[in-house]
Amino acid sequence: MLKVHSFVFNAFQENTYVVYDENGLCAIIDPGISNRDEELSFTSFIKQNRLKPVALYNTHCHIDHVLGNHFIYEEYGLIPQFHEGEVPVLVAVENMAPMYGFRYETSPIPEKFLTENQVVILGDYTLQLLFVPGHSPAHLCFYSRENGFVIGGDVLFHNSIGRTDLPGGNHQQLLDNIRQKMYTLPDDTVVYPGHGPTTTIGFEKETNPFIQG
């Protein structure tokens, strides 16, 4: 069974995730690591749990989700993987980081890009990629049907949704994609969002004030 561990990093209170199996293989998703203390917290967890990082994924490339890409590359030799449509978003981080006072070491560019409906493998498990643009131009979510969870990035939050006023955002597109691609998942699916507490698909369909099922 896959386990999910979360960290809350950087000034944006971003959720960084480590997804790992019973053999210690792990994927790192959206490393928002922004300073030395956060680096130590992250590497200590990896060492204490004897995990072996084998993949680095970004749901999307807004600044708060990619601050740690270079660190993960240097520490574990992993090049980030994300949808090709997020490249302009990543490139913009270079000029944006100083405005927010972040130390930013340039993220590597993927050697291969993730695509809509692709499946990625972690040990004996698979994660299905859901293409859910709207918050950003080519946002991906990582869905484990077998384990009943989705790493949702900034698409769907506890009683909220991702903002759509940033470059590449589209409010109606986000609402449509939540209905068509998130709300069609089983109601008991746990949503691990990019910010804030976990929720479930069923809870959001019933109570989310922005978009109900």
C-alpha positions in Angstrom: 0.0 0.0 0.0 1.2 3.5 -0.8 1.7 6.0 2.0 1.6 9.7 1.7 3.6 12.1 3.9 3.2 15.9 3.7 5.4 18.8 4.6 4.3 22.4 4.8 7.0 24.6 3.3 7.8 28.2 2.3 6.0 31.4 2.9 3.0 30.3 0.8 2.4 27.3 3.2 2.7 24.9 0.3 2.2 21.1 0.8 5.1 19.0 -0.4 4.4 15.3 -0.7 6.4 12.1 -0.5 4.6 9.1 -1.8 6.2 5.8 -0.8 5.7 2.0 -0.9 6.5 -0.8 1.5 9.9 -1.2 0.0 10.9 2.4 0.5 10.7 3.6 -3.1 9.4 7.1 -3.1 8.2 9.8 -5.4 8.6 13.5 -4.5 5.8 15.7 -5.6 5.9 19.6 -5.6 9.0 20.3 -3.5 8.4 23.7 -2.1 11.6 23.6 -0.1 12.9 27.2 0.3 15.6 27.3 3.0 18.2 25.2 4.9 15.8 24.3 7.8 13.3 22.9 5.3 16.1 21.0 3.5 17.2 19.4 6.7 13.6 18.5 7.7 13.0 16.8 4.3 16.3 14.9 4.2 15.9 13.7 7.8 12.5 12.2 7.0 14.0 10.4 4.0 16.9 9.0 6.0 14.9 8.1 9.1 12.4 6.1 7.0 15.1 4.6 4.8 13.4 5.8 1.6 14.9 5.8 -1.9 13.7 8.7 -4.0 13.2 7.5 -7.6 11.1 10.3 -9.2 10.4 14.0 -8.9 7.1 15.3 -10.2 5.5 18.8 -10.4 1.7 19.1 -10.6 2.4 22.5 -12.0 5.2 25.0 -12.0 4.1 28.0 -9.9 6.9 29.4 -7.8 5.8 27.8 -4.5 5.7 24.3 -6.0 9.1 24.3 -7.6 11.4 26.1 -5.2 13.0 22.8 -4.2 13.4 21.3 -7.6 17.1 22.2 -7.8 17.8 21.0 -4.3 16.1 17.6 -5.0 18.2 17.3 -8.2 21.4 18.0 -6.4 20.6 15.8 -3.4 19.1 12.8 -5.2 19.9 13.2 -8.9 16.3 13.5 -9.9 15.2 15.7 -12.8 11.7 17.1 -12.4 8.9 15.8 -14.7 5.8 17.8 -15.6 3.6 18.7 -18.5 5.3 20.5 -21.3 2.7 23.3 -21.2 4.1 24.3 -17.8 7.5 25.3 -19.2 6.7 29.0 -19.6 5.4 29.1 -16.0 8.6 27.6 -14.8 10.8 30.0 -16.8 8.9 33.0 -15.2 9.9 31.9 -11.7 13.5 33.1 -12.4 12.3 36.7 -12.4 9.5 36.2 -9.9 11.6 34.8 -7.0 13.5 38.0 -6.1 10.2 39.9 -5.9 9.1 37.5 -3.2 12.5 37.4 -1.5 13.1 33.8 -2.3 16.5 32.3 -2.9 15.9 30.4 -6.1 18.4 28.1 -7.9 17.2 27.4 -11.4 15.2 24.2 -11.8 16.4 21.7 -14.4 14.1 21.3 -17.4 12.7 17.7 -17.9 14.4 15.3 -20.2 10.9 13.9 -20.9 7.5 15.5 -20.3 4.4 14.0 -18.7 1.3 13.7 -20.8 -2.5 13.6 -20.3 -3.8 10.2 -19.3 -0.3 8.8 -18.8 0.4 6.3 -16.0 3.6 6.6 -13.9 4.9 3.6 -11.9 6.1 3.5 -8.3 7.2 0.0 -7.4 4.2 -2.2 -7.9 1.8 0.7 -8.0 0.6 3.1 -10.6 -0.5 6.7 -10.6 -2.8 7.9 -13.3 -2.2 11.5 -14.6 -5.3 13.7 -14.7 -5.0 16.7 -17.0 -6.8 19.5 -15.1 -5.8 23.0 -16.4 -7.5 26.1 -15.2 -5.4 27.2 -12.2 -2.3 26.9 -14.5 -2.1 26.1 -18.2 -1.2 22.4 -18.0 -1.9 21.3 -14.4 -1.7 17.5 -13.6 -3.1 15.6 -10.7 -1.7 12.2 -9.6 -4.5 9.6 -8.9 -4.1 6.2 -7.2 -7.3 4.3 -7.7 -5.9 1.3 -5.8 -5.0 3.4 -2.8 -7.9 5.8 -2.9 -6.2 9.2 -3.1 -5.3 12.0 -5.5 -2.4 14.4 -5.2 -4.4 17.4 -6.4 -2.0 20.4 -6.5 -3.9 23.7 -6.7 -7.1 22.4 -8.3 -9.4 21.5 -5.4 -9.0 22.5 -1.8 -11.0 22.0 1.4 -14.1 24.1 0.6 -12.2 26.1 -2.0 -10.6 25.9 -5.5 -7.4 27.1 -7.1 -7.1 30.8 -8.0 -7.5 31.6 -11.7 -6.2 35.2 -11.9 -2.6 34.2 -12.6 -1.2 34.0 -16.2 -2.6 30.9 -17.9 -5.5 30.7 -15.5 -9.1 30.2 -16.7 -11.9 30.2 -14.2 -14.5 28.4 -16.3 -12.0 25.8 -17.5 -11.1 25.0 -13.9 -14.8 24.6 -12.9 -15.5 22.4 -15.9 -12.4 20.2 -15.2 -13.3 19.8 -11.5 -16.7 18.6 -12.5 -15.5 16.3 -15.3 -12.3 14.9 -13.9 -12.3 15.3 -10.1 -15.9 14.9 -9.2 -16.1 11.7 -11.3 -13.7 10.0 -8.9 -15.2 7.9 -6.1 -16.6 9.9 -3.2 -14.2 8.4 -0.7 -11.1 9.5 -2.7 -8.8 11.4 -0.4 -7.6 14.7 -1.9 -4.1 15.8 -0.9 -4.2 19.5 -2.0 -1.3 21.9 -2.7 -2.3 24.0 0.4 -4.4 23.4 3.5 -5.9 20.2 5.0 -6.9 17.0 3.1 -10.5 16.5 2.1 -12.5 14.0 0.1 -14.2 14.2 -3.3 -17.6 13.4 -1.7 -17.3 16.1 0.9 -16.4 18.7 -1.7 -19.3 17.7 -3.9 -21.7 18.3 -1.1 -20.2 21.4 0.6 -17.8 23.3 -1.6 -19.3 26.8 -2.1 -17.5 27.4 -5.4 -18.5 24.2 -7.2 -20.8 21.4 -5.9 -21.4 18.1 -7.6 
